[in-house]
Amino acid sequence: MPDIDLLRGQVVPAVRDTPELAAELSELLRERPAVQAGGARSVAVGGDNSGIISTDEGATNTLHQ
């Protein structure tokens, strides 16, 4: 497990002193929506879903196109 304070002490000054790095990190973070699912049979979708999401073992899934 990384030492978060040590990492923060290195990353924060680098981002503050390097506008290109700050812009790149900002773009990367913007591209990835934050999602979180917790508990049995939970689902998290970080964007669009165009398929079936089924969390029940006994479910009958039918796709109509």
C-alpha positions as CSV (number, residue, x, y, z in Angstrom):
1,M,0.0,0.0,0.0
2,P,1.5,3.3,-1.0
3,D,2.1,6.0,1.5
4,I,-0.7,8.4,0.5
5,D,0.9,11.5,2.2
6,L,4.2,10.8,0.5
7,L,2.5,10.4,-2.9
8,R,0.5,13.5,-2.3
9,G,3.6,15.5,-1.4
10,Q,5.1,14.5,-4.7
11,V,2.1,14.8,-7.0
12,V,0.6,18.1,-5.7
13,P,3.8,20.2,-6.4
14,A,4.3,18.5,-9.8
15,V,0.7,19.3,-10.8
16,R,1.0,22.9,-9.5
17,D,4.3,23.5,-11.2
18,T,3.6,21.8,-14.5
19,P,0.5,23.2,-16.3
20,E,0.7,20.5,-19.0
21,L,0.5,17.7,-16.4
22,A,-2.4,19.5,-14.7
23,A,-4.3,19.7,-18.0
24,E,-3.6,16.1,-18.8
25,L,-4.8,14.9,-15.4
26,S,-7.8,17.1,-15.6
27,E,-8.8,15.6,-19.0
28,L,-8.2,12.0,-17.8
29,L,-10.4,12.5,-14.7
30,R,-13.1,14.2,-16.8
31,E,-13.3,11.2,-19.2
32,R,-14.0,8.6,-16.5
33,P,-17.3,9.0,-14.8
34,A,-17.3,8.0,-11.1
35,V,-19.5,5.0,-10.4
36,Q,-19.9,2.8,-7.5
37,A,-22.0,-0.3,-6.8
38,G,-22.3,-2.0,-3.5
39,G,-24.0,-5.0,-2.2
40,A,-25.2,-8.3,-3.6
41,R,-26.1,-8.2,-7.3
42,S,-25.2,-4.5,-7.6
43,V,-24.4,-3.0,-11.0
44,A,-22.6,0.2,-11.8
45,V,-22.4,1.6,-15.3
46,G,-20.0,4.4,-16.0
47,G,-21.6,5.4,-19.3
48,D,-24.2,4.2,-21.6
49,N,-25.5,0.6,-21.5
50,S,-27.1,-0.8,-24.7
51,G,-27.4,-4.4,-23.5
52,I,-29.0,-6.4,-20.8
53,I,-27.9,-6.2,-17.2
54,S,-29.3,-9.0,-15.2
55,T,-28.4,-9.8,-11.6
56,D,-31.0,-12.5,-10.9
57,E,-29.9,-16.1,-11.4
58,G,-33.4,-17.1,-12.3
59,A,-34.1,-14.2,-14.7
60,T,-35.3,-14.8,-18.3
61,N,-33.7,-12.2,-20.5
62,T,-35.2,-11.4,-23.9
63,L,-33.7,-8.9,-26.3
64,H,-36.1,-7.5,-28.9
65,Q,-34.5,-5.6,-31.8
